[in-house]
Amino acid sequence: VGYARSHALLQKGLRENPAAILPWFTVNAEPIIEMGIAFVGPHIKQAIADGDFPDVEPRVVVEWCCRLTLSLITTPGTVKIDDAASLRQYVEDLLDIGSVIS
């Protein structure tokens, strides 16, 4: 999230031509989500097998995380997350909320 938020070309595109950029983070995001599932899914499956993670469908967890990430990249919010520490804390808080809501 931090890398994308500070990426000059991406941010310029989002500011100056959002219609060309946003579809790749929204309606055309399936390939990004599938890559996330392929990369992170096995780690979640192993964590479940080791008893370190709740027994949930890994695809759902990864998709939720991808959607959260894509939203944070493209959508300004009301919480100040301008530096790495505050961004990390904000994301950790969001993940904590997601882990307790069932």
N, C-alpha and C positions, 0 to 999 in steps of 0.2 A: 504494500500500500504506500509506504513512504517513498519507495523508488519511483513508482508511477506518479505520485503526486508531485515529485520534484523533477520529473522528466520533461525537459523544456519543450521538445517537439510534441509530445502527447498533450501537454497542457496548452500549447499554442493551438493545436488542432481542436481541442475541446472548447477553447474560447472563441476561435475565429470560424470554425466550420463544424459545429457539433453534429450536424446532420450526417456528416461523412464518418464521424468517429463513433458516436454513441451506439449505432446499431451493432457494432462489433462487441460491445459490452452489454448488450441487452438482447434483442431478438436474434442476433447471430452468435450468441455466446456459447451455444452448445459445444463447439469444438474445444473451447477453453475449459469448460466444465468437464468434458470427457478426458482431457489431458490431466486435469487435477485428480479425477477418479483413478486413472491409470497410475499416476505417480504416488498418491497418498493412500489410496484404497488398501493396498497390501499392508501398509504399516498399521492401519486401523484394524484390519483383520488379525494381525499378529498381536496387537495390544489387547484385543478382545480375547484371543486364545490364551494369552498370558494372564488374564484377569485384571489387567490394568485399565480397561475401558469398558463401559457398559455394553451389553449385548444388543447392539443396534445395527441397522443396515448401513454398512460403510458408504454406499453410494449416496444415501440421504445426508449423512454427515458431511461428506466432501462437497456435495452440491450446495448445502447450506453455507458452508465456509466460502465457497467460490462466490455465491451470490452476495454474501456479506462483503467480501473483498472488492468485487466489482462495484458495488454500491458506494463503498468508501472511496474508491478511486474517482468515480464520476460525479458524486453528489456532495455538494458542500453541506455541512451540518451546523449545528448551533454550539457544539462543544469545541473548544479550542484545542486542536491537536497539531500544532505547527512544528513541534520538535519531536524527535524520535522517542524520547521517554514518555511524553504525554500520549503519543499515538499508540505506543506499545501498551500502556496502561489502559487506554480506551478499548483497544482490541481485546485485551485480557478480560476486561469487565464484560464486554459483549459475549465472549466465549463462556465466561462464568454464568451469565444469565441463561445462555442457551443450554448449558449442561444441567441446570436445575429445573428448567421448565419442561414438563412432560405432559 
